[in-house]
Every structure is written in C-alpha cells, then in structure tokens.
Amino acid sequence: MKVSIKTIITTSVLAAIVLTATIFVIETHLRGQFPNGTYIAGVDVSKKTPEEAMVLIDDKIQKYLSANIEIEMNGKLFITTPQNLGVEILKEETVSAAKAVDLSKIPLYSYFVEEQKRVENDIVPSINSTEMEAGLAKIGIEDVLPMSANYYFDEKGKLAVSEGRNGEYLDKPDFKKQLTEAAKKLSIQKIKLTIQSVPHTITKDQLEGQKEIVRGMLKQTLTLIDPIAKRPYYINLTEHLDWVNFIHKQKVLLTPLGSKFTLRIPIHKPLTGLDPFVKKHNYVSIELNQEKFNKYLDETIAKKLDVPVDTVKIYKDKDKDDKIVIEGKGENGYKIDKGLLKKSIEMAIENGISRITMPILEMKPEVQISDDLKKLGITEIIAVGRTSYYGSPPNRVFNIKVGANKLNGALIAPDEVFSFNKRIGPVDGAHGFLNELVIKPEGIIPESGGGLCQVSTTTYRAALFGGLPIEYRQEHSFAIGYYAQVLGHGLDATVYTGSVDLKFRNDTGHHVLVQAYVKNNYELFVILYGTSDGRKVEMEGPYTSNYTGPGETVYIKTSDLPMGQQKRIENGFVGFRALWYRYITKADGQKIVEEIKTLYKFQPAKVLVGD
C-alpha cells in the first residue's frame, strides 16, 4: 500500500496538534500541585494541591498533639502531651515550605512515572515558651530556687534561724530545642531534661553570728513625722513582729581604679563574668508585710493625718435674688503614701536611720461651678490664704466667724479694687460683733469687732499668693502672736472702720469669687476662685532684724486696787523688722520681685499697783 508524502505530513501535523492539546490539558490540570514523590512528615501529598495536602496531614497532626510524650529528668519519667507543652503546628507555613510543581523545570513525563525520588518535608512548629513552662510545672517540673538560711520567729516569738537548701535550674533552651526537632517530624520520642544545681548563698552559721545585729534592728524605735502638723509618731518592730519578713540581698562592691560604689541585686540569680575586682556580700534585710502595715496605719496614724477631699459646689440661688451659694470648702485632701512609707521604713532600718518624714499624697478637690458663673470666669481655685488663732478668747473667735460670713461670697469684677472694709460694712454690736481687744493709739482696749484683723490678714495672704497687686496694706503696731502661728511674722494686715483698710486689685481679666470659712474653730481659710492666667507666685521669708527689747515694765499707781496688789493691763512687745519677698512670674516669662517690709514697734509692759 502506498502512502503519499502528503498523507504523512498531514498525519504528523494532526498528531502534533493532539499532543500539544494534551500537554496544555495536563499543564492546566497539574498547575499548583505537588510532584510525585513529595512527602510531608511521612504523608504522601504527590499531585495534591496545598489545600488537599493540609487535609491529609491534619489527622496526623491532631494525633501527634494529643499523644503522650515522655520526659526524663534525673532518672525519673514524666508524661504529658505536646499540646500541653505549648506546641502548635503551623499548617499553612508547612505546606508553603514544601516544594510546589514548577512545569518549566520538571519534564512532563515525570507525571506519568510511578516511581520518583522521594522528597521529605518537615513540619513547621511553633512553641510558646510561657505555655511550655506552665506545662512542665503542671507535671511537677520547675525551677527550684536556692533557699538560703533565714531568720524567723518561733512559737514563743524568739528570733531563730532556719536551714538552707540548694536550688535547681532547668535547661529550658535545650529542652525547647529538642521539643522543636521532634515536632518537625511529628515524632513521639523521649526527651531528656537536664538541670543545673545552684548552691544557696547564706548559711545557718553565718546568720547565727549576726543575731545580735538583727535584734538591734528590731529594737530600734522609729520616729515618723507628720509633715503637715509636725506631729511625731513612734514605731518599734518588737511590738509588731507579725509585720516582719526577712529577705536576702546581695551587695556587690566594684573597685575599678580604686573607687567604690554599691549595687544591690537579687541573690538567687548566679553572677557571671565578674572580674577579680568584684567582691560579693550576701546579707539579710527586713521587709514589712504591706497588708498588715496598712491595717495598722488605717487604725492609728491615718485616722489623724488623712484628710478627705472636700468637693465644692458654687451656684446662684434663683430663689434668693441670685445670691451666690458656696457649698463645701474645696479643700485639698491628704493621704499617707503607704507603699512609699513602707519602703522608707525598710531603708531606715537597714541603714540605722531613726527619723522619717512621712510621704503624703495631696489630692485636689473637684470644683463644680454653674454655667452662669463660669461665663464670668469663675472656673478654678487660684489662691488660698490660711491662718490659725489657737488660744483666742471666745469673743475674738466669735467676731472672726462673723467677719468670715460677711466676706464669704464677695464677687470682684475685672480690674476692680477690692475694699475689705466696704465688704464687711459697719463693725458694731448692731451688726453682730462683740467687744474684744483692739490696738488703738491710746492702747489695747476692748471694742466691737476685736479679732476682725484675723480675717483681713487671711484675705491679704490669699491676695498675695494669688499674685494680685496690693493697693494698700498696713501692718499691726505690735507683733501679735495670733498672726504668726502660720508662716511667722510679717504677713499681717490690720483694718479699722473709717481709717485703715486692706485693698487689692483684680488684674486677672476675669471675675474673682471669695470664699471664707472657719475650720476646727481656730483656723481660717480664704479661697479665691477665678481663671488662672498662668502666673506663678513664690514667697520667701520671714527675715527678721533690728530687735529692740520692750524695756522696763511701767508701774502705774492706782487707788482702784488694794495696797500693793498688782494688775497687768498691757503686755510688753519686742520691736523688730520683718522682711518677705514675693516673686511673681507671669505667663510670658516676665518676673516681678516685691519686698514686703514690716516694722513692729516695741512697748513696755504696764502694770497697775494698788496705792
């Protein structure tokens, strides 16, 4: 049979077309699949897509994670599971790491050959160190810290010494490495966990020799000073042994180039890489139980020292012709910083310090102000003036309360010059004042309103601390002790209806509201509310000089007393000068320095003698 060349050519062309189409179909079908001989952790994933491969290996992964794994440590076996040791298998990362099909590099015929070279691919694991340690601890495998000898109190409350023991540290990095290698093959194999022994640092014999030193630390009486009232409190740990814990510390002395300085580090961690110049000293220190110490403070000192924040509410009373009402005192709160005090006491005991100033936290009050007053600029506290007058007679205390009530609620407009006398009004019995001693040219005599100068003095201080310009102020003729109980002499302001006034100007650009109140019957506060313009005020003083004695007592004969009987009618006063400085720093940085000079006269005492 003859076959023409034309027929052969035609047949060849058709075969080529069929083969090309076949190759195209196979390439399209196999694109993205794994080649023959591809295994992941022993699972055959040949000609499988990544998604199909993940399904195939998932069953083996789940069985591995829940299978028992043995851990050998010091000849003992412990059993747990990879999952409990924080092992996680990253399936997507595992499949991505395996070799995918690349048709440009692999001959087509390889897809039709049954036997191909086997290529093994590892699992990609992830191990959470925290979960691994928790899993080890759950089966009783964890670090054992060295326990040095320590002090304790026996059943009779006597100081005693306990024995120490060495510690054991797990080689966790090596264990994690072994666990990772096993997880790569999904292999359940025994893993060996090695430990390192760490000796304890303080022996019983060392502590026995230092018992007397520790007893001395416990017997030391600590004086705690209230920084506000300067009141002392006393603590002796022998009365509070249930507070006491003994802790280990290590002092490291570094002596490079002949110098010395001390670092304290935890002693349970071994020191490495230290040069020959390093000297270590282990010792025991006292630590207080914070909870029990706090309970003691709450039941004793805090009752007297802590002051709660006093919220203030300011508004206009629509039912009383828009009279300004001030509810509350707006006082700062004070609270002992118990945590810091505990640490201060511990440091004092360790370093032989017997006197500690208690750390106090100052808390600002919440100020609630109605919107109509806020529009006037009454938004915050801008200054506080305070005086005390302990020892004052009843009538003086009464007049101070009356004056404070009259001053309370005063509203000062922007750029207004405030007059104390104008605000208080008439000072006589018809307006609520009682007779009490006042200083007049003819002497110190009883008169209505005696003691009102305590109110003007406190107001003067509020204006000073607020950085307000003082238009007029006059000191008292003599240095009266009432005005020096807080801050000392030189910041008093006398007033007298019709002649002597206290005046200051409101230059804040907003209204200023005055609050005045008496606390504890013998303490007076004047608070100014407004809007701060950023000015800051510092006071320095008093500096006193030019003292002049009162001179000899003046005896005045009188027939109003029996023969020889004496009656003091005026006290003697020492004369001197007092100087204060007021530093005002404006918001723009401008600084103003003012001198506040006060001259107090001297006066001899006067005594009546019966003639």
Sequence and secondary structure as in RCSB ss.txt:
>XXXX:A:sequence
MKVSIKTIITTSVLAAIVLTATIFVIETHLRGQFPNGTYIAGVDVSKKTPEEAMVLIDDKIQKYLSANIEIEMNG
KLFITTPQNLGVEILKEETVSAAKAVDLSKIPLYSYFVEEQKRVENDIVPSINSTEMEAGLAKIGIEDVLPMSAN
YYFDEKGKLAVSEGRNGEYLDKPDFKKQLTEAAKKLSIQKIKLTIQSVPHTITKDQLEGQKEIVRGMLKQTLTLI
DPIAKRPYYINLTEHLDWVNFIHKQKVLLTPLGSKFTLRIPIHKPLTGLDPFVKKHNYVSIELNQEKFNKYLDET
IAKKLDVPVDTVKIYKDKDKDDKIVIEGKGENGYKIDKGLLKKSIEMAIENGISRITMPILEMKPEVQISDDLKK
LGITEIIAVGRTSYYGSPPNRVFNIKVGANKLNGALIAPDEVFSFNKRIGPVDGAHGFLNELVIKPEGIIPESGG
GLCQVSTTTYRAALFGGLPIEYRQEHSFAIGYYAQVLGHGLDATVYTGSVDLKFRNDTGHHVLVQAYVKNNYELF
VILYGTSDGRKVEMEGPYTSNYTGPGETVYIKTSDLPMGQQKRIENGFVGFRALWYRYITKADGQKIVEEIKTLY
KFQPAKVLVGD
>XXXX:A:secstr
    HHHHHHHHHHHHHHHHHHHHHHHHHHTT   TTEEETTEE TT  HHHHHHHHHHHHHHHHHS EEEEETT
EEEEE TGGGTEEE HHHHHHHS    TTTS GGGGG S    EEE   EEE HHHHHHHHHHTT   B  B   
EEE TTS EEE   B EEEE HHHHHHHHHHHHHTT    EE  EEEE  S  HHHHHTTHHHHHHHHH EEEEE
 TTT  EEEEEGGG GGGEEEEEEEEEEE GGG  EEEEE TTS   S  TTEEEEEEEEEEE HHHHHHHHHHT
HHHHH B    EEEEEEGGGTTEEEEES    EEEE HHHHHHHHHHHHHHT  EEE  EEEE   EEE HHHHT
TT  EEEEEEEEE TT  HHHHHHHHHHHHHHTT EE TT EEEHHHHH   SGGGT  EEEEEETTEEEEEETT
THHHHHHHHHHHHHHTT  EEE    SS  GGGGTTT SS     BTTTB  EEE  SSS EEEEEEEETTTEEE
EEEEE   S EEEEEEEEEEEEE   S EEEEESSS TT EEEEE  B EEEEEEEEEEE TTS EEEEEEEEEE
  B  EEEEE 
